């Protein structure tokens, strides 16, 4: 139970000053490729939690949205990317899993802590997340990415489930 409470609080307590989420959309050939990176240092608390053998995931909610001058912004498409690391104490290797809307995309293993940490935070380059959406030429859009660590403690002070860090980047589709 201590590990669940610990990982839930780690990113929330770090605050927005210690975390930066960078987002870079790239519209190309009828799809929107999305790159993002969570810039956060690996802390001793997170290292200890991972080394305990508990699975640690960073969950990224990615939304393609269109501005609306009159009403709330319209969500055109959304997806969830989950990067998970589990340390195997017997083999001393990190088991890495990446899921996209609960479908396993890339399983891998490594013996490097640095590679495992990058797997959680910054190896999201030109992901073809939105390939079947119809976008208007010269339309103003943006990609919003929200991130949080999992598992989360259900008994946390706030009664709703929030995100630890959120960022977005606007782009204009030119054809």
C-alpha positions as CSV (number, residue, x, y, z in Angstrom):
1,X,0.0,0.0,0.0
2,X,2.9,2.3,0.7
3,X,4.1,2.0,-2.9
4,X,0.7,2.9,-4.3
5,X,0.5,6.0,-2.1
6,X,4.1,6.9,-2.9
7,X,3.8,6.8,-6.7
8,X,0.5,8.6,-6.7
9,X,1.8,11.5,-4.8
10,X,5.2,11.7,-6.4
11,X,4.2,13.6,-9.6
12,X,1.5,15.6,-7.9
13,X,3.9,16.8,-5.2
14,X,6.6,17.7,-7.7
15,X,4.3,20.4,-9.0
16,X,4.3,22.2,-12.4
17,X,7.7,23.8,-11.6
18,X,9.5,20.5,-11.8
19,X,7.6,19.1,-14.8
20,X,7.4,20.3,-18.3
21,X,5.4,18.5,-21.0
22,X,6.4,19.4,-24.6
23,X,4.0,18.6,-27.5
24,X,4.7,18.8,-31.2
25,X,2.0,17.9,-33.7
26,X,2.9,17.2,-37.4
27,X,0.1,17.0,-39.9
28,X,1.3,15.0,-42.8
29,X,-0.4,13.0,-45.6
30,X,-3.9,12.9,-44.1
31,X,-2.8,12.1,-40.6
32,X,-1.5,13.9,-37.5
33,X,1.7,12.6,-36.1
34,X,2.3,13.5,-32.4
35,X,5.5,13.8,-30.5
36,X,5.6,14.6,-26.8
37,X,8.1,14.5,-24.0
38,X,7.7,14.8,-20.2
39,X,10.8,16.5,-18.8
40,X,11.2,15.3,-15.3
41,X,14.1,13.9,-13.4
42,X,14.1,10.4,-12.0
43,X,13.8,10.9,-8.2
44,X,15.0,8.5,-5.5
45,X,11.4,7.8,-4.5
46,X,10.4,6.8,-8.0
47,X,13.5,4.7,-8.4
48,X,12.8,2.9,-5.2
49,X,9.2,2.2,-6.3
50,X,10.3,0.8,-9.6
51,X,13.0,-1.3,-8.0
52,X,10.4,-2.8,-5.7
53,X,9.0,-4.7,-8.7
54,X,5.8,-2.8,-8.8
55,X,4.6,-1.8,-12.3
56,X,4.8,2.0,-12.7
57,X,2.9,3.6,-15.6
58,X,2.7,7.1,-17.0
59,X,-0.6,7.6,-18.7
60,X,-0.9,10.2,-21.5
61,X,-4.3,11.3,-22.7
62,X,-3.9,12.8,-26.2
63,X,-6.7,14.9,-27.8
64,X,-7.0,16.4,-31.2
65,X,-9.2,19.5,-30.8
66,X,-10.6,22.4,-32.8
67,X,-11.1,25.9,-31.4
68,X,-14.6,27.2,-31.2
69,X,-15.3,30.9,-30.9
70,X,-18.9,30.4,-29.8
71,X,-19.0,27.2,-27.7
72,X,-16.6,24.9,-26.0
73,X,-13.7,23.5,-28.1
74,X,-14.6,20.4,-30.1
75,X,-12.7,17.2,-29.5
76,X,-12.2,15.5,-32.9
77,X,-10.4,12.5,-31.7
78,X,-8.8,11.2,-28.5
79,X,-6.5,8.3,-27.5
80,X,-4.6,7.1,-24.4
81,X,-0.9,6.1,-24.5
82,X,0.3,4.2,-21.5
83,X,4.0,3.5,-20.9
84,X,4.8,0.9,-18.2
85,X,8.0,-0.2,-16.6
86,X,8.2,-3.2,-14.3
87,X,11.5,-4.3,-12.8
88,X,12.2,-8.0,-12.5
89,X,14.4,-8.6,-9.5
90,X,15.3,-12.1,-10.6
91,X,16.7,-11.2,-14.0
92,X,17.6,-7.6,-13.0
93,X,15.9,-6.4,-16.2
94,X,13.2,-3.8,-16.8
95,X,10.1,-5.0,-18.7
96,X,8.8,-2.2,-20.9
97,X,5.3,-2.1,-22.3
98,X,3.6,0.6,-24.4
99,X,-0.1,0.5,-25.0
100,X,-2.3,2.6,-27.3
101,X,-6.0,2.5,-26.3
102,X,-5.3,-0.7,-24.3
103,X,-3.7,-2.5,-27.3
104,X,-0.1,-3.5,-26.7
105,X,2.1,-1.7,-29.3
106,X,5.7,-2.2,-28.2
107,X,6.9,-4.7,-25.6
108,X,10.6,-4.6,-24.9
109,X,13.2,-5.3,-22.2
110,X,16.4,-3.5,-21.0
111,X,18.9,-3.7,-18.3
112,X,19.5,0.1,-18.3
113,X,17.6,2.3,-15.7
114,X,18.2,5.3,-18.0
115,X,16.5,3.6,-21.0
116,X,13.6,2.5,-18.7
117,X,13.1,6.1,-17.5
118,X,13.2,7.5,-21.1
119,X,10.6,4.8,-22.0
120,X,8.2,6.4,-19.5
121,X,8.9,10.0,-20.3
122,X,10.4,10.8,-23.7
123,X,10.3,8.1,-26.3
124,X,7.1,9.3,-28.0
125,X,8.2,10.4,-31.4
126,X,5.9,10.9,-34.4
127,X,3.2,8.6,-33.2
128,X,0.5,8.2,-35.8
129,X,-2.3,8.7,-33.3
130,X,-4.9,10.4,-35.6
131,X,-4.8,8.8,-39.0
132,X,-8.5,8.5,-39.9
133,X,-9.7,12.0,-39.1
134,X,-11.0,14.4,-41.7
135,X,-9.5,17.9,-41.2
136,X,-10.4,21.0,-43.0
137,X,-7.8,22.9,-45.0
138,X,-6.5,26.0,-43.3
139,X,-8.3,25.0,-40.1
140,X,-6.9,25.9,-36.7
141,X,-6.4,22.8,-34.5
142,X,-4.5,21.9,-31.4
143,X,-3.2,18.7,-29.7
144,X,-3.5,18.6,-25.9
145,X,-1.6,16.0,-23.9
146,X,-2.4,15.4,-20.2
147,X,-0.2,13.1,-18.1
148,X,-0.4,11.3,-14.8
149,X,1.3,8.4,-13.0
150,X,-0.5,5.2,-12.2
151,X,-1.4,3.6,-10.0
152,X,-3.2,6.4,-8.3
153,X,-4.4,6.4,-4.7
154,X,-8.2,6.5,-4.7
155,X,-8.2,8.0,-1.2
156,X,-6.3,11.1,-2.3
157,X,-7.4,14.5,-0.9
158,X,-9.2,15.6,-4.2
159,X,-12.5,13.7,-4.9
160,X,-11.9,13.8,-8.7
161,X,-9.2,12.3,-10.9
162,X,-6.9,15.0,-12.1
163,X,-3.8,15.2,-14.3
164,X,-0.4,16.1,-13.0
165,X,0.7,18.1,-16.0
166,X,-1.0,19.2,-19.2
167,X,0.3,21.0,-22.4
168,X,-1.0,21.8,-25.8
169,X,0.3,23.1,-29.1
170,X,-1.7,24.7,-31.9
171,X,-1.2,24.2,-35.6
172,X,-2.9,25.1,-38.9
173,X,-3.6,22.5,-41.5
174,X,-2.3,23.7,-44.8
175,X,-2.9,21.7,-48.0
